Amino acid sequence: MGLSTREIMDASLDLVGWDDVPADSTIYVPGERIETALVGIDLESPELQLAAREGYDLALAHHPAGGRARLEFPRVLDRQVEFLTDHGVPEPEAEEAVAELVERAELASHAANYRHDPSVAELLEQPYMNVHLAPDEVGRRAFVDVAEGLDDEATVGELVDGLSAIPELAAARTDVEVRVGREENAAGEVAIHHAAGTNGGAPVARAYFENGVDTVIYIHAGADDPRKLREEFGDGNLVVTGHVASDAIGMNALIDALEERGVDCTPISGCGIGRED
């Protein structure tokens, strides 16, 4: 029987109890009766050719590769403001912290060749889709569980140990790193800033620190962001979990859900890290 691409999109939403498809997720080439899927963090033109050559019914990517998901990606950045205000950052300050990031994303999406990878999939008649925000929300909730399980007096090092025990992070060749602060510092109030399109950079972490948050968790950080924050905040902590391993948490959960429904998934490009077959 197999599943349709729409049913697979719905399966990603079911992981987190959502009804609406996020702006950063879309079906580029629809398909029916899908029984096999090549699943990766990044599936672009070369991987589409691989999927077509090897006879996969679907190429299922995590990161947006074009179309609506690329053009409308800036819309998901609204969650950055939501996360900031949830931790007591005043809304005008939160919007200011995110403004530069939103502008960069809008300029980048407008300039992108949003037809490149989807057009290759169309030419190959290869069903192709990506699911981004919902799997990231699975990962975010896993991090929240770790943070909420800490004692009130827990240190940053204990937070790192808890995160490092998540199977995907434990199996990764990248470690959970304290980029700003020290492991012996108190973890204090922890903000999990993930599943909002991308990391918030130095401005977002700065807004957290200035409003009483002690520790911020990103899955990745820009090259200059830790330096900027170290120069400004002696007591703030920035913990970075690792991009690919963190993305794999939600994508592995989706693979499990699809395989339970009869779709044989082949993980590549970062998916499958720490997953029990």
Order of alpha helices (4+ residues) and beta strands (2+ residues): alpha-beta-beta-alpha-beta-alpha-alpha-alpha-alpha-beta-alpha-alpha-alpha-beta-beta-alpha-beta-alpha-beta-alpha-beta
